């Protein structure tokens, strides 16, 4: 493999990682009212080739937020215990929406880098043809 990746390869790795992050965020939002649901988290890892960092990133393994689940009092709920409480979800919609905006903006920035790199390559080919 080459010593360094091209700008398009780096941008693609960033877009893939942010796409995974957005998928987890959407799952969290969809399950915000699911009893016992734990928020999914993803961390990015630097990619390495033969022990050397390439500059690219990848989504690491999915982790579950181990924060305490809120106890919700609703004796009529089918999952409620004898005391009338059940474990809710630890998803905070405000945090998820903020994370989604951040991931979307990062994805767009990587997309702009990809497009500019492609345009520069095309312009270089046009200059060579002349």
C-alpha positions in Angstrom: 0.0 0.0 0.0 1.1 3.6 -0.5 2.7 5.6 2.3 -0.2 8.0 2.4 -3.8 7.9 1.2 -5.2 10.4 -1.2 -7.5 13.2 -0.1 -10.4 11.4 -1.7 -9.6 8.2 0.3 -9.4 10.2 3.6 -12.7 12.0 2.8 -14.4 8.7 2.0 -13.2 7.2 5.3 -14.6 10.2 7.2 -18.0 9.9 5.3 -18.3 6.2 6.1 -17.5 6.7 9.7 -20.1 9.6 10.0 -22.7 7.5 8.2 -22.3 4.7 10.8 -22.6 7.4 13.5 -25.8 8.8 12.0 -27.3 5.3 11.7 -26.7 4.7 15.5 -28.1 8.2 16.3 -31.3 7.4 14.3 -31.7 4.1 16.1 -31.3 5.9 19.4 -34.0 8.4 18.4 -36.3 5.7 17.2 -36.0 3.8 20.5 -36.2 6.8 22.8 -39.4 5.5 24.4 -38.5 1.8 24.4 -38.3 0.6 28.0 -34.8 -0.6 29.0 -33.2 0.7 25.8 -29.6 1.8 26.2 -28.2 4.5 24.0 -25.7 3.3 21.4 -22.3 5.0 21.1 -19.7 4.8 18.4 -16.1 6.0 18.7 -13.7 6.6 15.8 -10.5 4.8 15.5 -7.4 5.8 13.4 -6.6 3.3 10.7 -3.2 1.8 10.7 -1.3 0.1 7.9 1.8 -1.9 8.9 2.0 -0.1 12.2 1.9 3.3 10.6 -1.1 5.6 10.8 -2.7 6.3 7.5 -4.7 9.4 8.5 -8.0 7.6 7.7 -10.6 6.9 10.3 -13.1 4.1 10.8 -16.0 3.6 13.2 -15.0 1.4 16.1 -17.1 -1.2 17.8 -20.5 -0.1 19.0 -20.8 0.5 22.8 -23.8 0.8 24.9 -24.2 3.8 27.3 -23.9 2.3 30.8 -25.6 5.3 32.4 -28.3 4.6 34.8 -31.8 4.0 33.3 -34.5 6.3 34.6 -37.1 4.6 36.8 -40.6 5.5 35.5 -43.7 5.2 37.7 -46.6 3.7 35.8 -48.4 0.9 37.6 -50.5 0.2 34.5 -47.5 -0.5 32.3 -47.0 -4.2 31.5 -43.3 -4.1 32.4 -43.9 -2.4 35.8 -42.8 -4.3 38.8 -44.7 -4.8 42.0 -43.8 -1.2 43.1 -45.2 0.3 39.9 -41.8 1.3 38.4 -40.1 0.2 35.2 -36.7 1.0 33.6 -37.0 3.7 30.9 -34.6 4.6 28.2 -31.4 6.6 28.8 -31.7 8.4 25.4 -31.8 12.2 25.6 -33.4 13.5 22.4 -31.7 16.9 22.7 -28.2 15.2 22.9 -29.1 13.0 19.9 -30.3 15.9 17.8 -27.1 17.8 18.6 -25.0 14.8 17.7 -26.9 14.3 14.5 -26.3 17.9 13.4 -22.6 17.6 14.2 -22.3 14.3 12.3 -24.2 15.7 9.4 -21.9 18.8 9.2 -18.8 16.6 9.4 -20.2 14.4 6.6 -20.8 17.5 4.4 -17.3 18.8 5.1 -15.8 15.4 4.0 -18.1 15.5 0.9 -16.8 18.9 0.0 -13.2 17.7 0.3 -14.0 14.7 -1.9 -15.6 16.9 -4.6 -12.8 19.5 -4.5 -10.2 16.7 -4.8 -12.0 15.2 -7.7 -12.3 18.6 -9.4 -8.6 19.2 -8.9 -7.8 15.8 -10.5 -10.0 16.6 -13.4 -8.4 20.0 -13.9 -5.0 18.4 -13.8 -6.0 16.0 -16.6 -7.3 18.8 -18.7 -4.0 20.6 -18.3 -2.1 17.5 -19.3 -4.2 17.0 -22.4 -3.3 20.5 -23.7 
